[in-house]
């Protein structure tokens, strides 16, 4: 028979240990936030610090990510694994990783490395251009008004069987891939498809990315790994016979740098604890722009700024994304587009953020002594047309 005194002593010791663990956990959380805050205060009040950014190229004139201009003139530009590419290889809508320095006084950055990888390369299996959706490599790919297009004017020019290269952000909560750039391309000589994603359902000689089966007898992967896959796609079996599988970080956050990462909220446990682009986020001390903590939920697109402590990104600020100011997604809706002119035919016909602006009947305001041209910033208000272009009623060409 168990001694009652020993039992009570044991219970008391257990309670003491539990309280100690809770106290130490709370203390560690406070210390983590204090350290992160101290690190942030050391550089964000002025000066220059190491910096990492992950997100979509929004504009040029340097490259603009999260509204910040990064000078990439001396950077090693790595496109789909090929280093030392020219600045011309970068395109609006590409999702890039930037490593370099950030001037917290001026709010600008200098890139040492710019890295970009297409997420999907393959043949279109089906497409609904009216809804802005297609299926490629068994992945549901969604386009919206902010998606840039290359080699085509609109999605109706893409048909099943066409080859496309897609940049974008994975949205696990809605089980789709949100495209930021869709390029129509010629069939590659190798006929190899490519996909990057998270490993699920590993078994025997195969695993899954979404609902796509990847067959490989040599790959050594585990559930949760992020991989890059090349291979031959078989639409009938919804599978890829892999010729190459490599495990790679989804993104490379840095503990000794400021980090700004963009993506969709997933693994949502609370408004304080969730993931973005596979990175654990602690939002307990965050400030918010464009929303509040109540707006945090799976499938919401955000940019998180902060410092990494023990593998967790302790958020200083969370910004909610609104792609363009509009009343609805339908044709004929009011829309406002603002950005750098990437193509200029005339004062009534130009392109901003990959969207053609028809300003033939618009009121025009020119706030510069020079005639509008490529590289100048413009703002257009009007109605969205069925092909995604804008029939402008008002255009402002801003001073450089």
C-alpha positions as CSV (number, residue, x, y, z in Angstrom):
1,X,0.0,0.0,0.0
2,X,1.3,3.4,-1.0
3,X,2.4,5.7,1.9
4,X,0.0,8.6,2.0
5,X,2.7,11.1,3.1
6,X,4.9,10.0,0.2
7,X,2.0,10.4,-2.2
8,X,1.2,13.9,-0.9
9,X,4.9,14.9,-1.0
10,X,5.0,13.6,-4.6
11,X,1.9,15.6,-5.6
12,X,3.4,18.7,-4.0
13,X,6.7,18.2,-5.9
14,X,4.8,17.8,-9.1
15,X,2.8,20.9,-8.6
16,X,6.0,22.8,-7.8
17,X,7.7,21.5,-10.9
18,X,4.6,22.5,-13.0
19,X,4.6,26.0,-11.6
20,X,8.3,26.3,-12.2
21,X,7.9,25.2,-15.8
22,X,5.1,27.7,-16.4
23,X,7.0,30.5,-14.8
24,X,10.2,29.7,-16.8
25,X,8.1,29.5,-20.0
26,X,6.6,32.9,-19.3
27,X,9.9,34.4,-18.5
28,X,11.4,33.0,-21.7
29,X,8.6,34.5,-23.7
30,X,9.1,37.9,-22.1
31,X,12.9,37.6,-22.6
32,X,12.4,36.6,-26.3
33,X,10.2,39.6,-26.9
34,X,12.7,41.9,-25.0
35,X,15.6,40.6,-27.0
36,X,13.8,41.0,-30.3
37,X,12.6,44.5,-29.3
38,X,16.2,45.4,-28.3
39,X,17.5,44.1,-31.6
40,X,14.9,46.0,-33.5
41,X,15.4,49.2,-31.6
42,X,19.1,49.1,-32.2
43,X,18.7,49.5,-36.0
44,X,15.2,50.6,-36.7
45,X,15.7,53.9,-35.0
46,X,18.4,54.7,-37.5
47,X,21.5,53.4,-39.2
48,X,22.0,50.4,-41.4
49,X,21.5,46.7,-40.6
50,X,21.5,43.3,-42.4
51,X,18.2,42.6,-44.0
52,X,16.2,39.7,-45.6
53,X,13.0,40.2,-47.6
54,X,10.7,37.7,-49.3
55,X,7.9,38.9,-51.6
56,X,6.6,39.9,-55.0
57,X,8.3,42.5,-57.2
58,X,5.8,45.3,-57.3
59,X,7.6,47.9,-59.4
60,X,10.9,48.9,-60.9
61,X,13.1,51.9,-60.6
62,X,15.5,49.7,-58.6
63,X,13.3,46.7,-57.5
64,X,10.3,47.4,-55.2
65,X,9.2,44.7,-52.7
66,X,6.8,45.5,-49.9
67,X,6.9,49.2,-51.1
68,X,10.7,49.4,-50.4
69,X,13.2,50.2,-53.1
70,X,16.2,47.9,-53.2
71,X,19.2,48.8,-55.3
72,X,20.1,45.6,-57.2
73,X,22.7,47.1,-59.5
74,X,25.6,45.2,-57.8
75,X,23.7,42.1,-56.7
76,X,24.2,38.5,-57.7
77,X,20.9,37.8,-59.4
78,X,20.0,34.1,-59.3
79,X,17.1,33.0,-61.6
80,X,15.9,29.4,-61.4
81,X,19.3,28.4,-59.9
82,X,21.4,30.2,-62.5
83,X,23.6,32.9,-60.9
84,X,25.0,36.2,-62.3
85,X,21.9,37.0,-64.4
86,X,21.3,40.6,-65.7
87,X,18.8,42.9,-64.1
88,X,16.7,42.5,-67.2
89,X,16.0,38.9,-66.1
90,X,13.8,40.2,-63.3
91,X,10.1,40.7,-64.1
92,X,7.1,42.3,-62.3
93,X,5.3,39.6,-60.3
94,X,8.3,37.4,-59.7
95,X,8.6,36.3,-56.1
96,X,12.1,37.0,-54.9
97,X,14.3,36.6,-51.9
98,X,16.6,39.6,-51.2
99,X,19.6,39.5,-48.9
100,X,21.5,42.7,-48.2
101,X,21.5,45.8,-46.1
102,X,18.8,48.2,-45.1
103,X,19.1,51.9,-44.3
104,X,16.5,52.5,-41.6
105,X,16.9,56.2,-41.8
106,X,16.2,56.4,-45.5
107,X,13.9,53.4,-45.7
108,X,15.7,51.9,-48.7
109,X,17.8,48.7,-49.2
110,X,20.9,47.5,-51.1
111,X,20.7,44.0,-52.3
112,X,23.7,41.6,-52.3
113,X,21.7,38.6,-53.5
114,X,18.4,38.5,-55.4
115,X,17.1,35.0,-55.8
116,X,14.0,33.9,-57.6
117,X,12.5,30.5,-58.6
118,X,9.4,29.8,-60.6
119,X,7.1,27.6,-58.5
120,X,5.4,25.7,-61.3
121,X,6.4,24.9,-64.9
122,X,4.1,22.7,-66.9
123,X,1.2,22.2,-69.2
124,X,-2.2,23.6,-68.5
125,X,-4.7,20.8,-67.8
126,X,-7.8,23.0,-67.7
127,X,-8.6,26.7,-67.5
128,X,-11.6,28.8,-66.7
129,X,-10.4,32.3,-67.8
130,X,-13.7,33.9,-66.6
131,X,-13.0,32.8,-63.0
132,X,-9.2,33.3,-63.3
133,X,-8.4,29.7,-62.5
134,X,-6.4,26.9,-64.1
135,X,-5.0,23.5,-63.2
136,X,-1.3,22.9,-63.8
137,X,0.4,19.8,-62.5
138,X,-2.8,18.9,-60.6
139,X,-2.5,22.2,-58.7
140,X,-5.3,24.7,-58.5
141,X,-3.8,28.0,-59.7
142,X,-5.8,31.2,-59.1
143,X,-5.2,34.6,-60.8
144,X,-6.7,37.9,-59.7
145,X,-6.6,41.5,-60.9
146,X,-3.1,41.9,-59.5
147,X,-1.6,38.9,-61.3
148,X,0.9,39.9,-64.0
149,X,0.8,38.2,-67.4
150,X,3.7,37.5,-69.8
151,X,3.5,36.6,-73.4
152,X,-0.3,37.0,-73.4
153,X,-2.7,39.9,-73.0
154,X,-5.3,38.0,-70.9
155,X,-6.0,34.4,-69.7
156,X,-8.4,33.7,-72.6
157,X,-5.4,33.4,-74.8
158,X,-4.3,30.3,-72.8
159,X,-5.6,26.9,-73.7
160,X,-5.3,23.4,-72.3
161,X,-2.0,21.9,-73.4
162,X,-0.1,25.2,-73.4
163,X,3.1,25.5,-71.3
164,X,3.2,28.1,-68.6
165,X,5.7,29.3,-66.0
166,X,4.1,30.5,-62.7
167,X,5.4,32.6,-59.8
168,X,3.3,33.1,-56.7
169,X,2.5,32.2,-53.1
170,X,1.0,29.0,-51.8
171,X,-2.2,29.3,-49.8
172,X,-2.5,26.0,-47.8
173,X,-5.7,27.1,-46.1
174,X,-7.6,27.3,-49.4
175,X,-5.6,24.6,-51.1
176,X,-4.6,26.8,-54.0
177,X,-1.6,28.6,-55.5
178,X,-2.1,32.4,-55.8
179,X,-0.3,33.4,-59.0
180,X,1.6,36.7,-59.1
181,X,3.0,36.1,-62.6
182,X,1.8,33.7,-65.3
183,X,4.0,33.5,-68.4
184,X,3.0,31.6,-71.6
185,X,6.2,29.9,-72.8
186,X,7.4,27.6,-75.6
187,X,7.5,23.9,-74.7
188,X,11.0,23.2,-73.1
189,X,13.3,21.0,-75.1
190,X,13.6,18.6,-72.2
191,X,9.8,18.3,-71.8
192,X,10.4,18.3,-68.1
193,X,7.9,19.9,-65.7
194,X,8.9,21.6,-62.4
195,X,7.2,22.2,-59.1
196,X,8.2,23.4,-55.7
197,X,6.2,22.6,-52.6
198,X,5.8,20.8,-49.3
199,X,6.0,17.0,-49.0
200,X,3.0,15.2,-47.8
201,X,2.0,11.5,-47.5
202,X,5.4,9.9,-48.0
203,X,5.1,6.2,-48.8
204,X,7.3,3.6,-50.5
205,X,8.7,5.2,-53.7
206,X,6.4,8.3,-53.8
207,X,5.1,11.3,-52.0
208,X,2.6,14.1,-52.7
209,X,2.7,17.9,-53.3
210,X,-0.9,18.8,-53.0
211,X,-2.8,16.1,-54.9
212,X,0.2,15.5,-57.2
213,X,1.9,12.1,-56.8
214,X,5.7,12.4,-57.2
215,X,7.3,9.0,-58.0
216,X,11.0,8.7,-57.1
217,X,12.9,5.6,-56.0
218,X,16.0,7.5,-55.0
219,X,14.6,10.6,-53.2
220,X,15.0,10.6,-49.4
221,X,12.3,13.0,-48.1
222,X,10.1,13.4,-45.1
223,X,6.7,14.9,-44.5
224,X,7.1,18.6,-44.1
225,X,10.2,18.9,-46.3
226,X,10.1,21.7,-48.9
227,X,11.3,20.3,-52.2
228,X,12.1,21.2,-55.8
229,X,11.1,18.6,-58.3
230,X,11.7,18.1,-62.0
231,X,10.2,15.2,-64.0
232,X,7.8,13.9,-66.6
233,X,4.1,14.7,-65.9
234,X,1.4,12.1,-66.6
235,X,-2.0,13.8,-66.6
236,X,-3.9,10.5,-66.6
237,X,-2.4,9.3,-63.3
238,X,-1.9,12.9,-61.9
239,X,1.7,12.0,-61.2
240,X,5.3,13.1,-62.0
241,X,8.0,10.6,-62.6
242,X,10.9,12.6,-61.0
243,X,14.3,12.9,-62.6
244,X,15.5,15.2,-59.8
245,X,14.3,15.9,-56.3
246,X,16.1,18.3,-54.0
247,X,15.3,19.4,-50.5
248,X,15.6,23.1,-50.1
249,X,14.4,25.8,-47.6
250,X,11.1,27.4,-48.5
251,X,12.6,30.7,-47.5
252,X,15.9,31.5,-45.7
253,X,15.1,33.6,-42.6
254,X,18.1,35.0,-40.7
255,X,18.5,35.4,-36.9
256,X,21.1,38.2,-37.3
257,X,19.0,40.3,-39.6
258,X,15.7,42.1,-40.0
259,X,13.2,39.9,-41.8
260,X,10.2,41.0,-44.0
261,X,8.3,38.0,-45.4
262,X,5.1,37.8,-47.4
263,X,2.6,35.0,-47.6
264,X,-0.7,33.5,-46.6
265,X,-1.5,32.7,-43.0
266,X,-1.6,28.9,-42.2
267,X,-1.4,26.6,-39.2
268,X,-3.5,29.1,-37.3
269,X,-3.6,28.4,-33.6
270,X,-4.4,31.9,-32.4
271,X,-4.0,35.5,-33.4
272,X,-0.6,35.3,-31.8
273,X,0.6,31.9,-33.1
274,X,0.5,30.9,-36.8
275,X,2.8,30.4,-39.8
276,X,3.5,32.4,-42.9
277,X,5.4,30.8,-45.8
278,X,6.3,28.0,-43.5
279,X,7.8,30.3,-40.8
280,X,6.5,30.3,-37.3
281,X,5.2,33.7,-36.2
282,X,4.9,35.2,-32.7
283,X,2.5,38.1,-33.2
284,X,2.0,38.8,-29.5
285,X,3.6,42.2,-29.5
286,X,2.9,43.2,-33.2
287,X,1.4,46.4,-34.5
288,X,-0.9,46.3,-37.5
289,X,-1.4,48.1,-40.8
290,X,-4.5,47.7,-42.9
291,X,-6.3,45.6,-40.3
292,X,-6.2,44.4,-36.7
293,X,-5.5,41.2,-34.9
294,X,-9.1,40.3,-35.3
295,X,-8.5,40.1,-39.1
296,X,-5.9,37.4,-38.7
297,X,-7.2,34.0,-40.0
298,X,-6.1,31.2,-42.4
299,X,-5.9,32.3,-46.0
300,X,-5.2,36.0,-45.3
301,X,-2.2,37.5,-47.2
302,X,0.1,39.5,-45.0
303,X,3.7,40.8,-44.8
304,X,5.3,40.2,-41.4
305,X,8.3,42.4,-40.3
306,X,10.4,41.5,-37.3
307,X,13.4,39.6,-36.0
308,X,14.0,35.9,-35.6
309,X,14.7,34.4,-32.2
310,X,15.3,30.7,-31.9
311,X,13.7,30.0,-35.3
312,X,10.5,32.1,-34.6
313,X,9.8,35.4,-36.3
314,X,8.8,37.8,-33.6
315,X,6.6,40.3,-35.4
316,X,7.0,44.0,-34.9
317,X,4.5,44.9,-37.6
318,X,2.0,42.9,-39.7
319,X,0.6,44.5,-42.9
320,X,-2.5,43.2,-44.6
321,X,-2.5,43.1,-48.3
322,X,-5.1,44.7,-50.6
323,X,-4.0,44.1,-54.2
324,X,-5.9,47.0,-55.8
325,X,-8.6,49.4,-54.7
326,X,-11.8,48.2,-56.3
327,X,-15.5,47.7,-55.6
328,X,-15.6,44.1,-56.9
329,X,-13.8,41.5,-59.1
330,X,-16.3,41.7,-62.0
331,X,-15.9,43.5,-65.3
332,X,-17.1,47.1,-65.1
333,X,-16.0,47.5,-61.5
334,X,-14.3,50.7,-60.4
335,X,-10.6,50.3,-60.0
336,X,-7.5,52.3,-59.2
337,X,-4.0,51.3,-60.3
338,X,-0.8,53.0,-59.3
339,X,2.8,52.2,-60.2
340,X,5.7,52.6,-62.5
341,X,5.1,52.7,-66.3
342,X,6.7,49.6,-67.8
343,X,5.5,50.2,-71.4
344,X,4.5,53.5,-73.1
345,X,2.9,53.8,-76.5
346,X,1.2,57.1,-76.1
347,X,-0.3,59.3,-73.4
348,X,-3.5,57.4,-73.9
349,X,-2.0,53.9,-74.1
350,X,0.5,52.6,-71.6
351,X,1.0,49.8,-69.1
352,X,1.3,50.0,-65.2
353,X,1.7,46.9,-63.1
354,X,1.2,44.6,-66.1
355,X,-2.2,46.2,-66.8
356,X,-2.9,48.1,-70.0
357,X,-4.4,51.6,-69.4
358,X,-6.7,53.0,-72.0
359,X,-6.6,56.7,-71.3
360,X,-8.0,57.9,-74.6
361,X,-11.0,59.5,-73.0
362,X,-9.5,60.3,-69.6
363,X,-8.7,63.6,-67.9
364,X,-4.9,63.9,-67.8
365,X,-2.8,65.5,-65.1
366,X,1.0,65.8,-65.7
367,X,3.0,66.8,-62.6
368,X,6.3,66.9,-64.4
369,X,8.1,69.2,-66.9
370,X,8.9,66.2,-69.0
371,X,6.6,64.1,-71.2
372,X,5.4,60.8,-69.7
373,X,7.7,57.9,-70.4
374,X,8.7,54.4,-69.2
375,X,10.0,54.6,-65.6
376,X,7.6,57.4,-64.5
377,X,5.0,56.8,-61.9
378,X,1.3,57.0,-62.9
379,X,-2.0,56.6,-61.2
380,X,-5.1,55.6,-63.2
381,X,-8.8,55.5,-62.1
382,X,-11.5,54.0,-64.1
383,X,-13.4,50.8,-65.0
384,X,-12.0,47.3,-65.3
385,X,-12.7,45.8,-68.7
386,X,-13.3,42.1,-69.3
387,X,-9.8,41.5,-70.6
388,X,-8.3,42.9,-67.3
389,X,-7.3,46.3,-68.8
390,X,-8.5,49.6,-67.4
391,X,-10.7,52.1,-69.2
392,X,-9.4,55.2,-67.4
393,X,-11.5,58.3,-66.5
394,X,-8.7,60.0,-64.7
395,X,-4.9,59.7,-65.0
396,X,-2.1,61.4,-63.1
397,X,1.5,61.3,-64.3
398,X,3.5,62.0,-61.1
399,X,6.8,63.8,-60.9
400,X,10.0,61.6,-60.6
